[in-house]
């Protein structure tokens, strides 16, 4: 298995959450702000910098019917 690291410059997280996007449009948090507004200085997700929202959570549903928070970022390699 190959190790995959976060692409946020300076981030020291061991894992990260993928935020779905289509072109330049990404899903938004329930507070209506973007995922970038929920990034802490170290690159990890946290409280919103534009309101009192404590964490990124979205109403977005994927084609499978599950909401964003029900999914996990998983990397697989060929066997």
C-alpha positions as a printed Julia matrix, in Angstrom:
79×3 Matrix{Float64}:
   0.0    0.0     0.0
   1.25   3.41   -0.94
   1.25   6.28    1.59
  -0.71   9.34    0.53
  -0.25  12.65    2.27
  -2.36  15.75    2.58
  -1.61  18.36   -0.1
  -2.15  21.39    2.15
   1.23  23.13    2.47
   2.65  22.68    5.98
  -0.08  20.27    7.11
   1.14  17.56    9.46
  -2.04  15.49    9.56
  -1.81  11.72    9.16
  -5.06  11.52    7.22
  -7.5   13.93    5.65
 -11.06  14.23    4.42
 -11.74  14.61    0.74
 -14.13  17.46   -0.08
 -16.13  16.8    -3.23
 -15.88  19.31   -6.02
 -17.06  19.78   -9.55
 -14.71  22.0   -11.48
 -14.07  25.03   -9.27
 -17.23  24.5    -7.19
 -16.96  22.56   -3.95
 -19.66  21.47   -1.55
 -20.41  23.92    1.24
 -20.85  23.47    4.96
 -24.29  23.68    6.57
 -23.24  27.2     7.66
 -23.08  28.0     3.9
 -19.33  28.75    3.99
 -16.66  26.91    1.98
 -14.36  24.18    3.23
 -11.46  26.61    2.98
 -13.15  28.74    5.66
 -12.91  25.71    7.96
  -9.16  25.15    7.56
  -6.99  25.8    10.59
  -3.52  27.31   10.15
  -1.99  23.82   10.19
  -4.26  22.76    7.29
  -6.63  20.52    9.25
 -10.39  21.03    9.25
 -11.81  22.92   12.21
 -14.17  25.72   13.22
 -15.32  28.22   10.6
 -13.35  31.47   10.44
 -16.4   33.39    9.2
 -19.07  32.36   11.75
 -19.52  30.39   14.98
 -19.82  26.99   13.24
 -17.64  24.46   15.1
 -16.87  21.98   12.28
 -17.37  21.36    8.56
 -20.53  19.37    7.88
 -22.57  19.38    4.71
 -26.1   18.52    3.62
 -24.65  17.26    0.3
 -25.73  13.76   -0.71
 -23.79  11.62   -3.12
 -25.51   9.52   -5.81
 -25.49   6.54   -3.41
 -27.85   8.49   -1.12
 -25.48   8.92    1.83
 -24.5   12.34    3.18
 -20.95  13.7     2.97
 -20.07  12.83    6.58
 -21.01   9.16    6.07
 -18.15   8.66    3.62
 -14.49   7.97    4.34
 -11.42   8.72    2.27
  -9.86   5.38    1.3
  -6.93   4.7    -1.0
  -6.52   1.35   -2.68
  -3.69   0.02   -4.76
  -3.7   -2.78   -7.3
  -2.94  -6.18   -5.8
